[in-house]
Amino acid sequence: MTTIASILSGSAFHPLRVSLPLGRWIRVSSERRSLAGLNEQLLRDIGIDAATADREASRPFWDLPAGR
Protein backbone atom coordinates (compact mmCIF):
# COMPACT_ATOMS: atom_id res chain seq x y z
CA MET A 1 0.00 0.00 0.00
CA THR A 2 1.40 3.38 -0.99
CA THR A 3 0.82 6.27 1.35
CA ILE A 4 1.37 9.98 0.87
CA ALA A 5 4.16 9.87 3.47
CA SER A 6 6.01 7.14 1.56
CA ILE A 7 5.69 9.07 -1.71
CA LEU A 8 6.90 12.33 -0.18
CA SER A 9 9.80 10.70 1.65
CA GLY A 10 10.88 8.52 -1.28
CA SER A 11 12.79 9.26 -4.42
CA ALA A 12 9.58 9.79 -6.39
CA PHE A 13 9.20 13.27 -4.97
CA HIS A 14 11.96 15.71 -4.29
CA PRO A 15 11.38 19.45 -3.81
CA LEU A 16 14.44 20.37 -5.87
CA ARG A 17 13.11 18.42 -8.85
CA VAL A 18 10.05 20.64 -8.75
CA SER A 19 11.68 23.96 -7.86
CA LEU A 20 14.64 23.86 -10.27
CA PRO A 21 12.57 23.81 -13.48
CA LEU A 22 10.21 26.39 -12.00
CA GLY A 23 13.13 28.69 -11.16
CA ARG A 24 14.55 28.30 -14.68
CA TRP A 25 11.17 29.06 -16.22
CA ILE A 26 10.83 32.21 -14.12
CA ARG A 27 14.35 33.40 -15.03
CA VAL A 28 13.92 32.68 -18.73
CA SER A 29 10.53 34.39 -18.78
CA SER A 30 12.04 37.46 -17.11
CA GLU A 31 15.00 37.49 -19.52
CA ARG A 32 12.67 37.28 -22.51
CA ARG A 33 10.54 40.17 -21.23
CA SER A 34 13.72 42.23 -20.78
CA LEU A 35 14.92 41.31 -24.26
CA ALA A 36 11.59 42.41 -25.74
CA GLY A 37 12.10 45.85 -24.18
CA LEU A 38 15.53 46.56 -25.66
CA ASN A 39 15.86 49.21 -28.36
CA GLU A 40 17.77 48.80 -31.64
CA GLN A 41 21.00 50.27 -30.24
CA LEU A 42 21.04 47.91 -27.26
CA LEU A 43 20.27 44.94 -29.49
CA ARG A 44 23.21 45.88 -31.72
CA ASP A 45 25.39 46.15 -28.62
CA ILE A 46 24.64 42.53 -27.72
CA GLY A 47 25.00 41.40 -31.32
CA ILE A 48 21.46 40.46 -32.34
CA ASP A 49 18.90 42.01 -34.64
CA ALA A 50 15.30 42.90 -33.87
CA ALA A 51 13.87 39.85 -35.66
CA THR A 52 16.02 37.49 -33.60
CA ALA A 53 15.08 39.31 -30.39
CA ASP A 54 11.38 39.17 -31.29
CA ARG A 55 11.60 35.47 -32.09
CA GLU A 56 13.35 34.69 -28.79
CA ALA A 57 11.06 36.94 -26.73
CA SER A 58 7.95 35.29 -28.16
CA ARG A 59 8.99 31.75 -27.18
CA PRO A 60 6.92 30.24 -24.35
CA PHE A 61 8.50 30.13 -20.88
CA TRP A 62 8.79 26.33 -20.91
CA ASP A 63 10.77 26.35 -24.16
CA LEU A 64 14.21 26.58 -22.60
CA PRO A 65 17.33 27.31 -24.65
CA ALA A 66 19.76 24.43 -25.09
CA GLY A 67 22.03 24.04 -22.09
CA ARG A 68 19.68 25.69 -19.59
Buried (B, 14 or more C-beta within 10 A) or exposed (E): EEEEEEEEEEEEEEEEEEEEEEEBBEEBBEBBEEBEEBEEEEBEEEEBEEEEBEEBBEEEBEEBEEEE
